[in-house]
Amino acid sequence: MMKTELIRIYDPAEDAEGVLRAGDILAHGGLVAIPTETVYGLAANAYDEAAVKAVYAAKGRPSDNPMIVHIAELSALPELVTAIPENAKILAEAFWPGPLTMVLPRSSKIPLTTTGGLETVAIRMPSHPVARARHPGGRCAAGCPQRQPQRQPQPHHLPPLCG
């Protein structure tokens, strides 16, 4: 069983040691609670199937409920997806960093475990500086929508908003 460790990071620029430690935990398959602009999420390395499964288990989250992959900078996006439509580029440049989540076709580098078995991946670039702080050379973190245990399934598909 993994030991819980409290790492307080208020300003990543002033607490490089904490950022390095959190990045090391993610790189070695551990879980880290991270703030975003809306909630605290439980994060794992999005490329590590065992770590992502640990998030599902810790939260009691159904494995078909996709994770949101958080990125620190726009340049990370091409590795995660097979296509970036022009409209997605426009939205990313206008609203990232921020609470916009885009669903795009996943690259084979992102395991199906992370996407809840879907061929698409949900991606967000949070504006919170701690959520965007990364261990040098670190990978993406898959963040859950909230750190509390899952209570009800969340919808994967929304009905059209207009006819």
PLY file of the C-alpha trace (Angstrom):
ply
format ascii 1.0
element vertex 163
property float x
property float y
property float z
element edge 162
property int vertex1
property int vertex2
end_header
0.00 0.00 0.00
1.25 3.45 -0.92
1.99 5.98 1.80
0.13 9.30 1.71
2.47 12.26 1.50
1.47 15.91 1.86
3.29 18.23 -0.53
2.20 21.85 -0.27
2.84 23.88 -3.39
1.47 27.39 -3.38
3.71 28.84 -6.06
5.53 26.42 -8.37
8.20 29.02 -9.11
9.07 29.23 -5.41
8.64 25.54 -4.55
10.61 23.69 -7.21
11.36 20.87 -4.75
7.64 20.18 -4.26
7.00 20.24 -8.01
9.89 17.81 -8.55
8.55 15.48 -5.86
4.98 15.50 -7.26
6.39 14.88 -10.75
8.47 12.01 -9.44
5.39 10.46 -7.82
3.49 10.68 -11.13
6.45 9.32 -13.10
6.61 6.27 -10.83
2.92 5.37 -11.03
1.68 7.28 -7.99
-1.35 9.52 -7.63
-1.33 13.24 -6.86
-4.21 15.57 -5.98
-3.96 18.70 -8.11
-5.99 21.91 -8.22
-7.64 23.16 -11.37
-9.70 26.30 -11.84
-12.86 24.41 -10.85
-12.02 21.48 -8.50
-9.23 19.37 -7.05
-8.60 16.30 -9.18
-6.82 13.04 -8.52
-4.07 12.78 -11.13
-2.05 9.94 -12.59
0.31 9.61 -15.53
-2.06 9.34 -18.52
0.33 6.93 -20.27
0.48 4.52 -17.30
-2.45 2.07 -17.37
-1.80 0.76 -13.84
-1.74 4.30 -12.41
-4.96 5.22 -14.22
-6.60 2.03 -12.90
-5.51 3.12 -9.41
-7.44 6.38 -9.88
-10.54 4.44 -10.92
-10.18 2.19 -7.84
-9.48 5.05 -5.41
-12.53 6.97 -6.57
-14.87 4.03 -7.10
-15.11 5.37 -10.64
-16.53 3.13 -13.39
-13.75 2.19 -15.81
-15.87 3.34 -18.77
-15.95 6.91 -17.40
-13.07 8.65 -19.26
-10.33 10.65 -17.59
-9.52 14.19 -18.60
-5.90 14.47 -19.72
-4.33 17.70 -18.50
-1.54 19.31 -20.48
0.82 22.09 -19.42
1.30 23.65 -22.84
-0.26 23.55 -26.29
2.81 21.91 -27.80
1.89 18.69 -25.92
-1.38 18.27 -27.84
-0.10 16.68 -31.12
1.34 13.67 -29.26
-2.03 12.92 -27.66
-4.33 13.06 -30.68
-4.42 11.91 -34.30
-5.99 15.11 -35.61
-6.43 18.69 -34.46
-9.28 20.32 -36.40
-8.87 24.00 -37.22
-11.78 24.86 -34.91
-10.00 23.09 -32.04
-6.85 25.16 -32.68
-8.91 28.35 -32.59
-10.63 27.31 -29.35
-7.35 26.28 -27.72
-5.66 29.56 -28.59
-8.64 31.54 -27.32
-9.53 29.63 -24.13
-6.45 27.73 -22.96
-5.22 27.82 -20.34
-8.68 27.63 -18.80
-11.63 25.35 -18.02
-12.28 24.26 -21.62
-12.16 20.50 -22.22
-11.95 19.33 -25.83
-12.69 15.79 -27.01
-10.48 14.76 -29.93
-9.46 11.47 -31.60
-6.86 9.81 -29.35
-3.41 8.78 -30.50
-2.29 5.21 -29.85
0.05 6.58 -27.15
-2.96 7.19 -24.90
-4.20 3.85 -23.52
-7.87 2.92 -23.82
-7.85 2.65 -20.02
-7.39 6.44 -19.84
-10.21 7.10 -22.31
-12.71 4.71 -20.75
-12.44 2.48 -23.82
-13.28 5.29 -26.26
-11.34 6.21 -29.40
-11.45 9.86 -28.29
-9.60 11.63 -25.49
-10.75 14.56 -23.36
-8.00 17.17 -23.03
-7.74 20.32 -20.95
-5.02 22.85 -20.19
-5.89 24.17 -16.72
-5.00 27.73 -15.82
-4.00 26.92 -12.24
-0.20 27.24 -12.05
0.18 24.20 -9.78
-1.82 22.00 -12.19
0.43 23.14 -15.04
3.70 22.71 -13.15
5.52 19.63 -14.36
8.58 17.66 -13.48
11.21 18.39 -16.16
10.62 15.90 -18.95
7.44 14.78 -17.19
4.40 13.37 -18.93
0.76 14.40 -18.89
-1.45 13.82 -15.91
-4.95 12.40 -16.21
-7.14 14.31 -13.81
-10.51 13.22 -12.52
-13.24 15.84 -12.42
-13.13 15.84 -8.62
-11.23 14.13 -5.84
-14.33 12.89 -3.96
-15.46 9.32 -4.61
-17.64 8.88 -7.68
-21.32 8.92 -6.75
-23.17 8.82 -10.05
-22.05 8.05 -13.57
-21.41 11.12 -15.66
-22.82 11.32 -19.18
-20.39 10.54 -22.01
-22.64 11.81 -24.76
-24.86 14.86 -24.60
-27.95 15.21 -26.76
-27.77 17.82 -29.53
-28.53 21.29 -28.25
-30.49 22.23 -31.32
-32.40 20.29 -33.99
0 1
1 2
2 3
3 4
4 5
5 6
6 7
7 8
8 9
9 10
10 11
11 12
12 13
13 14
14 15
15 16
16 17
17 18
18 19
19 20
20 21
21 22
22 23
23 24
24 25
25 26
26 27
27 28
28 29
29 30
30 31
31 32
32 33
33 34
34 35
35 36
36 37
37 38
38 39
39 40
40 41
41 42
42 43
43 44
44 45
45 46
46 47
47 48
48 49
49 50
50 51
51 52
52 53
53 54
54 55
55 56
56 57
57 58
58 59
59 60
60 61
61 62
62 63
63 64
64 65
65 66
66 67
67 68
68 69
69 70
70 71
71 72
72 73
73 74
74 75
75 76
76 77
77 78
78 79
79 80
80 81
81 82
82 83
83 84
84 85
85 86
86 87
87 88
88 89
89 90
90 91
91 92
92 93
93 94
94 95
95 96
96 97
97 98
98 99
99 100
100 101
101 102
102 103
103 104
104 105
105 106
106 107
107 108
108 109
109 110
110 111
111 112
112 113
113 114
114 115
115 116
116 117
117 118
118 119
119 120
120 121
121 122
122 123
123 124
124 125
125 126
126 127
127 128
128 129
129 130
130 131
131 132
132 133
133 134
134 135
135 136
136 137
137 138
138 139
139 140
140 141
141 142
142 143
143 144
144 145
145 146
146 147
147 148
148 149
149 150
150 151
151 152
152 153
153 154
154 155
155 156
156 157
157 158
158 159
159 160
160 161
161 162
